[in-house]
Amino acid sequence: MYLTRMELDTEKRATRKLLCSRSKIHGMVESAFSGGRERRLWRLDTLGGGLYLLILSEEKPQLASAVLTYGVPEAGFVTKSYDTLLERITAQSRWYFRLVANPTLSKSRASTGKRGQVCGCVGVGQQEDWLRKRAEAHGFQVGEEDFRVVGNDWHTFYKKETREREKAEKRVLLREATYEGVLTVTDVDKFKELLCNGIGRGKAYGMGLLTVMRLV
């Protein structure tokens, strides 16, 4: 596995246009790899006043063209092995984490007998509960005061799809929540799977990637 970081130049018109649609960013990310689309994990991060694109993938991305179009040529992009981090994961180890996710809940339709409608968790309380409830299944735990939601946003865009042999555009509305805090690993295998495969919905659109840094 590899983790790649590329700084984006928001002064470029092409970059501003790219950032208007998560679907376009998804397409740009996938175009950096040969073969079919695999919905690789990615997200946008702000660091030191700069905007960066993070990509987690099984193979190294080819971003030379993307850097010229959307990035900072003199900075290029940096790709590092993710396996080194995975090897350091141990039971009961504690890590500082950052997660950009699409927390959702299912609203009951008991009166109709149909499957519940999936909706974005709007309130911070709902978003915090969403992460707590999924922690055990993904091999970690977080205390009540160990993390917080530090950002919220809505993303609206259109994606192309085929309906009865005709191309159409479907409107997509996604709720994004950014979490930061400290977690404790309870199941090494499950947690490694989470780090590699992400959590929640919206993975193709910049959500689900959890990154960690070992607490000293």
C-alpha positions as CSV (number, residue, x, y, z in Angstrom):
1,M,0.0,0.0,0.0
2,Y,1.1,3.6,-0.7
3,L,0.0,7.0,0.7
4,T,0.5,9.9,-1.6
5,R,0.3,13.6,-0.9
6,M,0.0,16.3,-3.6
7,E,-0.3,20.1,-2.9
8,L,-3.1,21.8,-4.9
9,D,-2.7,25.3,-6.3
10,T,-6.0,27.0,-5.6
11,E,-4.9,30.0,-7.7
12,K,-5.2,28.0,-10.8
13,R,-8.6,28.2,-12.6
14,A,-8.5,24.5,-13.4
15,T,-8.0,23.7,-9.8
16,R,-10.9,25.8,-8.7
17,K,-13.1,24.2,-11.3
18,L,-11.9,20.7,-10.1
19,L,-12.8,21.5,-6.5
20,C,-16.4,22.4,-7.4
21,S,-17.2,18.7,-7.9
22,R,-16.2,15.7,-5.9
23,S,-17.1,13.6,-9.0
24,K,-14.4,15.4,-11.0
25,I,-11.8,14.9,-8.3
26,H,-12.7,11.2,-8.2
27,G,-12.2,11.0,-11.9
28,M,-8.8,12.7,-11.7
29,V,-7.7,10.3,-9.0
30,E,-8.7,7.2,-10.9
31,S,-7.0,8.5,-14.1
32,A,-3.7,8.4,-12.2
33,F,-3.8,4.6,-12.3
34,S,-3.8,2.0,-15.0
35,G,-6.5,-0.6,-15.4
36,G,-10.1,-0.3,-14.2
37,R,-11.6,2.0,-11.6
38,E,-11.2,0.6,-8.1
39,R,-12.5,3.6,-6.0
40,R,-9.3,4.2,-4.2
41,L,-9.5,6.2,-0.9
42,W,-8.6,9.9,-1.1
43,R,-9.4,13.1,0.8
44,L,-8.6,16.8,0.9
45,D,-6.6,18.2,3.8
46,T,-5.6,21.7,4.8
47,L,-2.1,21.9,6.4
48,G,-0.1,25.1,7.1
49,G,-2.4,27.1,4.9
50,G,-2.0,24.8,1.9
51,L,-4.6,22.4,0.4
52,Y,-3.4,18.8,-0.2
53,L,-4.8,15.8,-1.9
54,L,-4.1,12.5,-0.1
55,I,-4.5,9.2,-2.0
56,L,-4.3,5.7,-0.5
57,S,-3.7,3.0,-3.1
58,E,-2.2,-0.5,-3.7
59,E,0.0,0.9,-6.5
60,K,1.9,4.1,-7.0
61,P,-0.1,6.8,-8.8
62,Q,1.1,8.6,-11.9
63,L,0.4,12.3,-11.0
64,A,3.0,14.1,-13.2
65,S,0.2,15.5,-15.5
66,A,-2.1,16.3,-12.6
67,V,0.6,18.3,-10.8
68,L,1.1,20.5,-13.9
69,T,-2.6,21.1,-14.3
70,Y,-3.8,21.4,-10.6
71,G,-0.7,21.3,-8.4
72,V,2.4,23.1,-7.5
73,P,5.1,21.9,-10.0
74,E,8.1,22.8,-7.7
75,A,6.5,20.7,-4.9
76,G,5.5,17.8,-7.1
77,F,4.0,14.9,-5.1
78,V,5.3,12.5,-2.5
79,T,4.5,8.8,-2.2
80,K,5.5,6.7,0.8
81,S,5.0,3.1,1.7
82,Y,2.0,2.5,3.9
83,D,3.2,-1.0,5.0
84,T,5.7,0.6,7.5
85,L,2.8,2.1,9.4
86,L,0.7,-1.1,9.2
87,E,3.5,-3.0,10.8
88,R,3.5,-0.7,13.8
89,I,-0.1,-1.4,14.7
90,T,-0.4,-3.4,17.9
91,A,-3.2,-4.2,20.3
92,Q,-3.9,-1.5,22.9
93,S,-1.6,1.0,21.1
94,R,-3.0,4.5,21.1
95,W,-3.0,6.8,18.1
96,Y,-4.0,10.3,17.2
97,F,-6.4,10.1,14.3
98,R,-8.1,12.2,11.7
99,L,-11.1,11.1,9.7
100,V,-13.2,12.7,7.0
101,A,-16.4,10.6,6.7
102,N,-20.0,10.5,5.6
103,P,-21.9,9.6,8.7
104,T,-25.4,8.3,7.9
105,L,-28.5,6.8,9.6
106,S,-31.4,4.9,8.3
107,K,-34.9,6.4,8.9
108,S,-37.5,3.7,9.6
109,R,-40.4,3.1,7.2
110,A,-42.3,0.7,9.4
111,S,-45.7,1.8,8.0
112,T,-44.7,0.9,4.5
113,G,-42.6,-2.2,5.1
114,K,-39.9,-0.8,2.9
115,R,-36.2,-0.4,3.8
116,G,-35.3,2.7,5.8
117,Q,-34.2,5.8,3.9
118,V,-30.5,6.6,4.3
119,C,-29.9,10.2,5.4
120,G,-26.8,12.1,6.5
121,C,-26.3,12.7,10.3
122,V,-26.8,16.4,10.6
123,G,-26.2,17.1,14.3
124,V,-22.8,16.8,16.0
125,G,-24.3,14.4,18.6
126,Q,-25.6,12.1,15.8
127,Q,-22.2,12.2,14.1
128,E,-20.3,11.3,17.3
129,D,-22.7,8.4,18.0
130,W,-22.1,7.2,14.4
131,L,-18.4,6.8,15.1
132,R,-18.8,5.3,18.5
133,K,-21.2,2.6,17.2
134,R,-18.8,1.6,14.5
135,A,-15.6,1.6,16.5
136,E,-15.8,-2.0,17.8
137,A,-16.6,-3.5,14.4
138,H,-13.5,-1.8,13.0
139,G,-11.1,-2.8,15.8
140,F,-10.8,0.3,17.9
141,Q,-12.4,2.3,20.8
142,V,-12.8,5.9,21.6
143,G,-13.8,7.4,24.9
144,E,-16.5,10.1,25.4
145,E,-13.9,12.8,25.6
146,D,-11.2,11.4,23.3
147,F,-12.4,12.9,20.1
148,R,-14.6,15.7,18.6
149,V,-16.1,16.7,15.3
150,V,-14.0,19.6,14.0
151,G,-15.7,20.3,10.7
152,N,-19.0,19.9,8.8
153,D,-19.9,20.5,5.2
154,W,-22.4,19.5,2.5
155,H,-21.3,18.5,-1.0
156,T,-23.7,18.6,-4.0
157,F,-22.7,17.5,-7.4
158,Y,-23.9,15.5,-10.4
159,K,-22.6,12.2,-11.7
160,K,-23.3,10.6,-15.0
161,E,-25.1,7.2,-15.1
162,T,-26.8,5.1,-17.7
163,R,-30.6,4.6,-17.6
164,E,-32.2,2.4,-20.1
165,R,-29.4,2.9,-22.6
166,E,-29.5,6.7,-22.2
167,K,-27.0,8.8,-20.3
168,A,-28.3,11.0,-17.5
169,E,-27.0,13.0,-14.6
170,K,-27.9,12.1,-11.1
171,R,-27.8,14.7,-8.3
172,V,-25.7,13.6,-5.3
173,L,-25.9,15.2,-1.9
174,L,-23.4,14.1,0.8
175,R,-22.9,15.2,4.3
176,E,-19.2,15.4,5.4
177,A,-17.9,15.4,9.0
178,T,-14.3,15.7,10.0
179,Y,-13.2,13.9,13.2
180,E,-10.0,14.4,15.2
181,G,-9.0,12.7,18.5
182,V,-7.3,9.7,20.1
183,L,-8.2,6.0,19.6
184,T,-7.1,2.7,21.1
185,V,-6.6,-0.3,18.9
186,T,-8.6,-3.4,20.2
187,D,-8.3,-5.7,17.2
188,V,-5.2,-5.4,15.0
189,D,-6.6,-7.2,12.0
190,K,-9.8,-5.3,11.9
191,F,-8.1,-2.0,12.4
192,K,-5.6,-2.7,9.6
193,E,-8.5,-3.5,7.3
194,L,-10.1,-0.1,8.3
195,L,-6.9,1.7,7.5
196,C,-6.7,0.1,4.1
197,N,-10.4,0.1,3.1
198,G,-11.9,3.1,4.9
199,I,-15.2,3.5,6.8
200,G,-18.7,4.5,5.9
201,R,-20.2,5.7,2.6
202,G,-18.9,8.2,0.0
203,K,-15.5,6.6,-0.3
204,A,-15.3,7.5,-4.0
205,Y,-15.9,11.1,-3.1
206,G,-13.2,11.9,-0.6
207,M,-14.7,10.3,2.5
208,G,-13.8,7.3,4.7
209,L,-10.0,7.6,4.8
210,L,-8.7,7.4,8.4
211,T,-5.1,8.4,9.1
212,V,-3.2,7.9,12.3
213,M,-0.1,9.1,14.1
214,R,1.4,7.2,17.0
215,L,1.2,8.9,20.4
216,V,4.6,9.3,22.0
